[in-house]
């Protein structure tokens, strides 16, 4: 009986702590409104190129980052860039921002 009461109290505490949460707020809340990643490559002296967007959600974030990497590598290879002279960034696209964070 005591275990049941403690369990109900824990659930109630967690539930109350989640009230007022805005699903469209970009922050450290999980899940946030991740839509995908914008892929950018850079090389030389401050040259940048927008490669495109890969779709992703919070649940498919890891695959989205892999796709971002693949897109960047494919574009760098197409442009015949020296592997030592270029880099890439994956900008996190959410419901309200096109680059809330940069991930590599």
Residue pairs with C-beta under 8 A, 6 or more apart in sequence:
21 29
23 33
24 33
24 95
24 96
25 32
26 32
26 33
26 94
26 95
26 96
26 97
26 100
30 58
31 57
31 58
31 59
32 58
32 94
33 94
33 95
33 96
34 56
34 57
34 58
34 61
34 64
34 92
34 93
34 94
35 55
35 56
35 57
35 93
35 94
35 95
36 53
36 54
36 55
36 56
36 64
36 93
37 53
37 54
37 56
37 64
37 65
37 67
37 68
37 90
37 91
37 92
37 93
37 103
38 50
38 52
38 53
38 90
38 91
38 93
38 98
38 99
39 50
39 51
39 52
39 53
39 54
39 68
39 71
39 72
39 75
39 88
39 89
39 90
40 48
40 49
40 50
40 51
40 72
40 88
40 89
40 90
40 91
41 48
41 49
41 51
41 72
41 75
41 76
41 81
41 86
41 87
41 88
42 48
42 49
42 86
42 87
42 88
42 89
43 76
43 81
43 85
43 86
43 87
44 85
49 75
49 79
51 71
51 72
51 75
51 88
52 71
53 93
54 64
54 67
54 68
54 71
54 90
55 64
56 63
56 64
56 65
56 67
57 64
64 90
65 90
65 103
68 88
68 90
68 103
69 88
69 90
72 88
72 90
73 88
76 83
76 86
76 88
87 104
88 104
89 102
89 103
89 104
90 102
90 103
90 104
91 98
91 99
91 100
91 101
91 102
91 103
92 99
92 100
92 101
92 102
92 103
93 99
93 100
94 100
